[in-house]
Structures are given as C-alpha cells and as structure tokens.
C-alpha cells in the first residue's frame, strides 16, 4: 500500500485550511478598514460645523456661539465645545517641529474610528487662523461600523461554513469520481460485458483507487474467462447430448414400427424423452440466468392465454378437474405472452402433477390497480413451511414420496420463476389450511 491517497488528502486539507484562514484574515482586515472611516457626507457635515463655529468665534459673539453649540448638542444628543491649545518647546530637539507644533485635542475626520470601543471618539476640526479647535463627541448616527457585528458574524461563521462546504464538495467529487467509475464498470460487468476494465476509466490516477481498479480488472478477467468457459461447455454439452438423443429417437421410432415392441424399448423411449426435456429445460434456465435477455414487448389478452393453457392441461390430465374463475378480459401491455404462458403452464402442470386423481385444481384471476393476480391451488399434500422459498431453486425436490413418478427433475418452478422475472412478474407459494399448495403470480398490467 503506497498511501498516495492519504498524502494527497493531507496536502489538500493543509493547503485548503491555510488558504481559508489567509483569505478570511485578508477579508476581515479589508472589511474592518473599510468600515472604520467616517462616511464622506458625515465628514463634510463635521467640517461645515467647524466652519460655522469658527465664523461665530471670529465674529466675537460668544452668546451666539454658545446658543449654536447648545442647539447642536440637543439636536445631535452629543457634546460639543470650542477649545484653544498652546504648546511650547521646553527642551530637546528643536529641529523636529512636528513633535510640538500643531498638537491636536481630538481625532481628525480623516482618521479611522476604532470599531471595538464602546464610547464615541471626540472629533476635532481645527480653525484655520488661530490655535483653536471645534471639538464634538461623534454623534451616534455618524458612528461607522453600524453593521460590523453582522459583518463579523458573516466572516467568522457564514463564510467559513460556505467555504468548508465547498471544500467538502470538492473532497466528495475527488472520492466519488473513481467510485462512480468502479460502479459503472461493475454494472457493465454484471450485465454481461466481460471486456470492461476499470483501469481504463481511471485515467492517470496513481493511488489506492487505481490499485483497487487493478484488482477489479484481475477479478473480472478471471470470472469472465470462467463464465465464457462455462457457456462454451454448456453449448458443447447440449450439442453432444442432442446428437445421440436424436439418433436414439430415430432408432426407437424404427423399432416401434415393427410388430414386436419389448417393455425395455418402451422404457428407453420414456427415459429418452425425459433426458431431452431435462437438457432443454437446463439450457433454457442457463440462458435466462446468464444472458438475462430482453424479451420482445407486446400486448396480449391474459384470459385467452389461460383458456389455451387450461384446454391443453385438461387433455393431458384427463383424471383431474380444473375449476376456473376469470374476469371477462385482462389486457396486459409491454410484456411477453410466451414467457408468461410458459411460466404459468409450468406452475399449472406442477399443481396437476401433485394433485391426486379425481381431485380439483383451482385457477383464478383477480384484477388490482397495477397488476393481475393469478392464483393456482392444488389439493396435494402441500410443502413444509421451511421449503416454501427453496422449491424455486433448480433441481430441488423435497422427497420422492411427494412425487407420483420420476418425471420431475425439479426445474419447472425454477424455470417459471426466471421467466416471470424477465417480464417484471413475481411468484410466491403458501400452504392452504385445508391442505394443498397455492401459487400466486402477480403480472404487471403494463
């Protein structure tokens, strides 16, 4: 194990988190700086107040100046005053005059306002002619950073959450992309495309996922070869069995044409037909299991199909009675009458086979909102509860005491279930309280 994926994820996470904090720091500083300055209109108002105070001061009308300051303080709910300052050099470096000349008592309107202080700062607008300034505690309406609390929550909570969600989404895509490719390869392989290779879908990846794809390809190669070999074996076996069976049938036909037909010849004829049926059913079951064919979609009348099957069954089993309960019609669309007919015929034959002579098999059809329910009930001895699902497995037979002859190889119900699956139908079994077995077939209407 190379742990390349682990190293990549560590690198991505480290770079992502570092970049996140860096971006948030820059964004917070930029936002805080932008919100720390007075609005341009408010600066202009403060400057105009300073000019107004200066004009009243220079006019020498102290009463008018005091009245104006009182109105201003009342209107803005703040404090304002006029103050002079005089600073002189006592000792030190006389050359650096900026240290002792132009000393201010408050903040300039162009300076930043600290957003974290609870008290409003004192703003100063110096007069142009004398060392006098107009001082005013900044009115609340002019205090910058009104929405700083919301901006702080946004930058410390909302934006990091969004960025982390985005980063998680990138992680998700990075992890899910190879998993989706593996899933696509697996689905293609399960549908019979044994040539699919996951490594081809990975591109230039070189990590744990690529190693997993290589393991999948090795498995797919081995399983694909085994399945293809088994299919070829079945085809060869069917060919090899059908040829001598055909010759045997011809020989038996010729032998029967003679006047003397021995008991052994009849026995061979019977066994030959059973072997042929076994081969054909086995091949059909293997074809349904391996190929998973898409049958021709058509519409058919279920009642007409059942009438034909019942007629054939009554001819084949003259010692049994079949009671039917059908609606007038039952149209099924987008299905296959051949698959449905063969499946129902197998189940009906199975019911007749295990029903004693002189007894009755009940066949009924009920209509529901989305499907038709076909029920076939026999009057046999039923099936032990633990075997109700197992009877649909190939070559499964409970015991020979249930069978009246050895003609059954345990393929009828298995083949019927597979045929019904190809048309999206289902079959299940349950015992009847009075004795016998009930088979329920659900066929979708469309």
C-alpha positions in Angstrom: 0.0 0.0 0.0 1.5 3.3 -1.1 -0.8 5.6 0.9 -0.7 8.1 -2.1 -4.4 9.0 -1.5 -3.7 9.7 2.2 -0.8 12.0 1.3 -2.9 13.8 -1.4 -5.8 14.4 1.1 -3.4 15.6 3.8 -1.8 18.1 1.3 -5.2 19.3 0.0 -6.6 19.7 3.6 -3.5 21.5 4.8 -3.4 23.9 1.8 -7.2 24.4 1.9 -7.3 25.2 5.6 -4.2 27.5 5.3 -5.7 29.3 2.4 -9.1 29.6 4.2 -7.5 31.3 7.2 -5.4 33.5 5.0 -8.4 34.6 2.9 -10.5 35.2 6.0 -7.8 37.3 7.6 -7.4 39.5 4.5 -11.1 39.8 4.1 -11.6 40.7 7.8 -8.9 43.3 7.7 -10.1 44.8 4.5 -13.7 44.9 5.7 -12.7 46.4 9.1 -10.6 49.1 7.4 -13.4 49.9 5.0 -15.9 50.2 7.8 -13.6 52.2 10.2 -13.8 55.6 8.3 -16.4 58.2 8.5 -18.8 58.5 5.7 -17.9 61.2 3.2 -21.2 63.1 3.8 -20.6 62.9 7.6 -17.1 64.3 7.2 -18.5 67.1 5.2 -21.1 67.9 7.9 -18.4 67.9 10.6 -16.3 70.3 8.6 -19.2 72.6 8.0 -19.9 72.6 11.7 -16.3 73.5 12.3 -16.5 76.4 9.8 -19.7 77.6 11.4 -18.1 77.5 14.9 -15.1 79.3 13.5 -17.1 82.1 11.9 -19.1 82.6 15.1 -15.8 82.6 17.1 -14.1 85.1 14.9 -17.2 87.4 15.0 -16.7 87.7 18.7 -20.3 86.9 19.5 -19.9 84.5 22.4 -23.6 84.3 23.2 -24.5 83.4 19.6 -21.7 80.7 19.7 -23.0 79.2 23.0 -26.6 79.2 21.7 -25.5 77.5 18.5 -23.5 74.9 20.5 -26.5 74.2 22.7 -28.8 73.7 19.8 -26.2 71.4 18.1 -25.8 69.3 21.3 -29.5 69.0 21.8 -30.2 68.1 18.2 -27.4 65.5 17.9 -27.6 64.3 21.5 -23.9 64.8 22.0 -21.4 67.2 23.5 -19.5 70.0 21.7 -17.1 72.8 22.7 -14.5 75.2 21.5 -11.0 74.9 22.9 -7.7 76.5 22.3 -4.2 75.0 22.8 -0.8 76.3 23.2 2.2 74.0 23.4 5.9 75.2 23.5 9.2 73.5 23.4 10.9 73.2 26.8 13.9 71.1 26.0 15.0 68.6 23.4 15.5 68.7 19.6 14.3 71.9 18.1 14.6 70.7 14.5 11.7 68.2 14.7 8.9 70.7 15.0 6.2 68.2 14.2 6.6 66.8 17.7 5.4 70.0 19.4 3.7 72.2 16.8 0.1 71.6 15.6 -0.8 69.5 18.6 -4.4 68.2 18.3 -7.0 67.6 21.0 -9.2 65.1 19.2 -9.4 62.9 16.1 -9.2 64.2 12.6 -12.2 63.4 10.4 -10.0 61.5 8.0 -8.7 59.1 10.7 -10.0 55.6 11.4 -12.5 55.1 14.2 -11.9 52.0 16.4 -14.9 49.7 16.0 -14.3 47.9 19.2 -14.5 50.9 21.6 -17.9 51.4 23.3 -17.6 55.2 23.7 -17.8 57.5 20.7 -14.5 59.4 20.0 -14.0 63.1 20.2 -13.6 64.7 16.7 -11.6 67.9 16.2 -11.9 70.4 13.4 -9.1 72.9 13.8 -9.7 76.6 13.0 -7.6 78.0 10.1 -6.4 81.2 11.8 -5.7 80.6 15.4 -4.8 77.6 17.7 -8.4 76.9 18.4 -10.5 73.8 17.5 -14.1 72.8 17.4 -14.5 69.6 19.5 -17.5 67.4 19.3 -18.2 63.8 20.6 -19.1 62.0 17.4 -22.9 61.6 17.1 -24.2 58.1 17.2 -25.7 58.4 13.7 -22.3 59.1 12.3 -20.5 56.3 14.1 -19.1 54.0 11.5 -19.3 50.2 11.7 -23.0 50.0 12.4 -23.2 46.6 10.6 -19.8 45.5 11.8 -21.3 42.9 14.2 -23.2 41.3 11.3 -20.2 41.5 9.1 -18.1 39.9 11.8 -20.6 37.0 12.2 -20.6 36.6 8.4 -16.9 36.4 8.1 -16.3 34.3 11.2 -19.2 31.9 10.7 -21.2 32.1 7.5 -18.3 32.5 5.0 -16.1 29.8 6.7 -19.1 27.4 6.6 -19.7 28.1 3.0 -16.0 27.6 2.1 -15.8 24.4 4.2 -19.0 23.1 2.4 -17.4 23.9 -0.9 -14.1 22.2 0.2 -16.1 19.1 1.4 -17.9 19.1 -2.0 -14.5 19.0 -3.8 -13.4 16.2 -1.5 -16.7 14.4 -2.3 -16.1 14.8 -6.1 -12.5 13.6 -5.7 -13.6 10.5 -3.8 -16.8 9.8 -5.7 -15.4 10.1 -9.2 -13.3 6.9 -9.1 -16.1 5.1 -7.1 -18.6 6.1 -9.8 -16.2 4.7 -12.4 -15.9 1.5 -10.5 -19.6 1.3 -10.1 -20.1 1.8 -13.8 -17.6 -0.9 -14.6 -19.3 -3.3 -12.1 -22.7 -2.6 -13.6 -21.4 -3.2 -17.1 -19.8 -6.4 -16.0 -23.0 -7.6 -14.2 -24.9 -7.0 -17.5 -22.6 -9.4 -19.3 -19.9 -7.0 -20.7 -16.9 -9.1 -19.6 -14.5 -7.0 -21.6 -15.0 -3.9 -19.4 -11.9 -2.8 -17.4 -12.0 -0.3 -14.6 -8.4 0.7 -15.0 -9.2 2.3 -18.4 -11.8 4.5 -16.7 -9.3 5.8 -14.1 -7.2 7.8 -16.4 -3.8 8.7 -15.0 -4.7 8.2 -11.3 -2.0 6.5 -9.3 -3.3 5.9 -5.8 -5.3 3.4 -3.8 -8.3 3.7 -6.2 -6.1 2.8 -9.2 -4.8 -0.3 -7.2 -8.4 -1.2 -6.5 -9.2 -0.9 -10.2 -6.3 -3.2 -11.0 -7.7 -5.8 -8.5 -11.1 -5.5 -10.0 -9.7 -6.0 -13.5 -7.9 -9.1 -12.4 -11.1 -10.4 -10.8 -13.1 -9.5 -13.9 -10.7 -11.3 -16.2 -10.7 -14.5 -14.2 -14.5 -14.5 -13.7 -15.1 -13.6 -17.3 -13.0 -16.4 -18.5 -14.7 -18.9 -16.2 -18.2 -17.7 -17.3 -17.3 -17.9 -21.0 -15.8 -21.3 -20.5 -18.9 -22.5 -18.7 -21.1 -21.1 -21.5 -19.0 -22.9 -24.1 -19.2 -26.1 -22.0 -23.0 -25.9 -21.9 -23.1 -25.3 -25.7 -20.8 -28.2 -26.3 -22.7 -30.4 -23.9 -26.0 -29.6 -25.5 -24.7 -30.4 -28.9 -23.1 -33.6 -27.8 -26.3 -34.7 -25.9 -28.7 -33.8 -28.7 -26.9 -35.7 -31.4 -27.1 -39.2 -29.7 -30.6 -38.4 -28.4 -31.7 -37.7 -31.9 -30.2 -40.9 -33.2 -31.8 -42.8 -30.3 -35.2 -41.3 -31.1 -34.8 -42.3 -34.8 -33.9 -45.9 -33.8 -36.8 -46.1 -31.3 -39.2 -44.9 -34.0 -38.0 -47.5 -36.4 -38.2 -50.2 -33.7 -41.8 -49.2 -32.8 -42.8 -49.7 -36.4 -42.1 -53.4 -36.0 -44.7 -55.8 -34.7 -42.7 -56.7 -31.6 -42.1 -53.9 -29.1 -40.5 -55.0 -25.8 -41.0 -53.5 -22.4 -37.4 -52.3 -22.4 -37.9 -50.4 -25.6 -40.9 -48.5 -24.1 -38.8 -47.8 -21.1 -35.9 -46.5 -23.2 -38.3 -44.3 -25.2 -39.7 -42.8 -22.0 -36.3 -42.1 -20.5 -35.0 -40.6 -23.8 -37.9 -38.1 -23.8 -37.2 -37.2 -20.2 -33.5 -36.7 -20.9 -34.3 -34.5 -23.8 -36.7 -32.4 -21.7 -34.0 -32.1 -19.0 -31.5 -30.9 -21.5 -33.9 -28.4 -23.0 -35.0 -27.0 -19.6 -31.5 -26.8 -18.3 -30.4 -24.9 -21.4 -33.4 -22.6 -21.1 -32.7 -21.9 -17.4 -29.0 -21.3 -18.1 -29.9 -18.9 -20.9 -32.2 -16.9 -18.6 -29.7 -16.9 -15.8 -26.6 -15.9 -17.8 -27.9 -13.8 -20.7 -30.7 -12.0 -18.9 -32.5 -11.4 -22.2 -34.7 -8.5 -23.0 -37.9 -10.1 -24.4 -40.0 -8.6 -27.1 -42.5 -6.2 -25.7 -46.1 -6.9 -26.8 -49.7 -6.8 -25.6 -51.8 -9.9 -25.1 -55.1 -11.0 -23.5 -54.3 -13.0 -20.4 -57.7 -14.7 -20.3 -57.3 -16.0 -23.8 -53.8 -17.3 -22.9 -55.2 -19.1 -19.8 -58.0 -20.7 -21.8 -55.5 -22.3 -24.1 -53.3 -23.5 -21.2 -56.3 -25.0 -19.4 -57.5 -26.7 -22.5 -54.1 -28.3 -23.0 -53.9 -29.3 -19.3 -57.3 -30.9 -19.4 -56.3 -33.0 -22.4 -53.0 -34.1 -20.7 -54.5 -34.7 -17.3 -58.0 -36.2 -18.0 -58.3 -37.6 -14.5 -58.3 -34.1 -12.9 -60.8 -31.3 -12.7 -59.7 -27.7 -13.3 -62.1 -25.0 -12.0 -61.6 -21.5 -13.3 -62.7 -18.1 -12.1 -61.8 -15.4 -14.6 -63.0 -11.9 -15.4 -64.2 -11.2 -18.9 -60.9 -9.7 -20.0 -57.4 -8.9 -18.7 -55.2 -7.0 -21.1 -51.5 -6.9 -20.4 -49.2 -4.5 -22.2 -45.5 -4.2 -22.7 -44.9 -7.9 -21.7 -44.3 -11.3 -23.4 -47.1 -13.8 -23.8 -44.5 -16.5 -24.4 -42.7 -16.0 -21.1 -45.9 -15.6 -19.2 -47.5 -18.7 -20.9 -44.6 -21.0 -20.3 -44.3 -19.9 -16.7 -48.0 -20.3 -15.9 -48.0 -23.6 -17.8 -45.1 -25.0 -15.7 -46.9 -24.0 -12.4 -50.2 -25.4 -13.6 -48.6 -28.7 -14.6 -46.8 -28.8 -11.2 -50.2 -28.4 -9.4 -51.8 -31.1 -11.5 -48.8 -33.4 -11.0 -49.1 -33.3 -7.2 -52.9 -33.4 -7.1 -54.4 -36.9 -6.7 -56.6 -38.3 -9.5 -60.2 -37.2 -9.1 -59.3 -34.1 -7.2 -59.5 -30.5 -8.4 -57.1 -27.7 -9.2 -58.5 -24.2 -8.8 -57.3 -21.4 -11.2 -58.5 -17.8 -10.6 -57.6 -14.3 -11.8 -58.2 -11.1 -9.8 -57.6 -7.5 -11.0 -55.9 -4.9 -8.9 -54.8 -1.3 -9.6 -51.4 -2.1 -11.1 -51.4 -5.9 -11.7 -53.4 -9.0 -12.2 -53.1 -11.8 -9.6 -53.2 -15.4 -10.9 -53.8 -18.0 -8.2 -53.3 -21.7 -8.8 -54.3 -24.0 -5.9 -53.8 -27.8 -5.8 -55.2 -30.4 -3.5 -51.9 -32.2 -2.8 -50.1 -32.7 0.5 -48.5 -29.2 0.5 -44.9 -28.2 1.2 -43.2 -27.8 4.6 -43.0 -24.2 5.5 -39.2 -24.1 5.6 -39.2 -25.2 1.9 -41.7 -22.6 0.5 -38.9 -20.5 -1.0 -36.4 -23.3 -1.7 -38.8 -25.0 -4.1 -37.9 -22.4 -6.7 -34.3 -23.4 -6.7 -33.1 -25.6 -9.7 -33.1 -29.4 -9.2 -34.7 -29.1 -5.7 -37.0 -31.9 -4.7 -38.3 -32.4 -1.2 -38.6 -36.2 -1.3 -39.8 -38.8 -3.6 -42.8 -39.6 -1.5 -44.4 -36.3 -2.8 -43.9 -37.4 -6.4 -46.1 -39.8 -8.3 -43.4 -40.6 -10.8 -39.8 -39.7 -11.5 -40.6 -37.5 -14.4 -39.8 -34.3 -12.5 -36.2 -33.1 -12.2 -37.0 -30.0 -10.1 -36.6 -27.5 -12.9 -40.2 -26.5 -13.6 -40.7 -24.0 -10.8 -37.2 -22.6 -11.1 -37.7 -22.0 -14.8 -41.1 -20.5 -14.2 -39.7 -18.0 -11.7 -36.9 -16.9 -14.0 -39.3 -16.5 -16.9 -41.6 -14.3 -14.8 -38.7 -12.2 -13.7 -37.9 -11.3 -17.3 -41.4 -9.6 -17.6 -41.2 -8.0 -14.1 -43.6 -10.5 -12.6 -43.3 -12.4 -9.4 -44.5 -15.8 -7.9 -44.8 -17.0 -4.3 -46.1 -20.0 -2.6 -48.0 -20.7 0.6 -49.8 -23.7 2.1 -53.6 -23.9 2.3 -55.2 -24.6 5.6 -57.4 -27.4 4.3 -54.4 -29.0 2.5 -52.6 -28.3 -0.7 -50.3 -25.6 -2.1 -51.3 -22.2 -3.5 -49.1 -20.4 -6.0 -49.7 -16.6 -6.5 -48.5 -15.0 -9.7 -48.5 -11.2 -10.0 -48.3 -9.8 -13.5 -48.0 -6.1 -14.1 -50.6 -4.6 -16.3 -48.0 -2.6 -18.3 
